[in-house]
Amino acid sequence: MLSGKADAIRTYTVEGVFEEIPALAYPYKINIALGAWLDKDQVKNQREVETLI
């Protein structure tokens, strides 16, 4: 869908379906800039960072 229209995608979380974006973009050579959404919930933050890495 974005192949040929975008060179890169920026995400602000890797929670849920967003963690699948790198694998989906790879065959189309679309660069990904992953981000992690952090807040006061330390357990959620840890999970978000672990998924990001």
C-alpha positions in Angstrom: 0.0 0.0 0.0 2.8 2.5 0.8 5.5 0.9 -1.4 6.6 3.6 -3.9 4.7 6.3 -1.9 6.7 6.4 1.3 10.4 5.9 2.1 9.9 5.5 5.9 7.3 5.0 8.6 7.5 6.4 12.1 5.6 4.7 15.0 5.0 6.0 18.5 4.4 2.6 20.1 5.1 -1.0 19.5 2.0 -2.2 21.3 -0.5 -4.5 19.7 -0.4 -4.7 15.9 2.2 -1.9 15.7 4.9 -4.5 16.6 4.2 -6.2 13.2 5.1 -3.1 11.2 8.9 -3.9 10.7 8.2 -7.3 9.4 5.5 -6.0 7.0 7.7 -3.2 5.8 10.9 -5.2 5.3 10.0 -6.8 1.9 9.2 -3.4 0.5 12.4 -1.8 1.8 10.6 0.8 3.8 12.6 2.2 6.7 11.1 2.1 10.1 11.7 4.5 13.0 10.2 2.7 16.0 9.1 4.6 19.1 7.9 3.6 22.6 5.0 5.2 24.4 6.1 5.6 28.1 4.0 6.8 31.0 3.7 6.3 34.7 2.9 2.6 34.4 6.3 1.0 34.9 5.2 -2.5 34.0 3.7 -1.3 30.7 6.8 0.7 30.1 9.1 -2.3 30.6 7.0 -4.4 28.2 7.0 -1.6 25.6 10.8 -1.2 25.8 11.4 -4.9 25.7 9.2 -5.2 22.6 11.0 -2.2 21.0 14.5 -3.7 21.5 
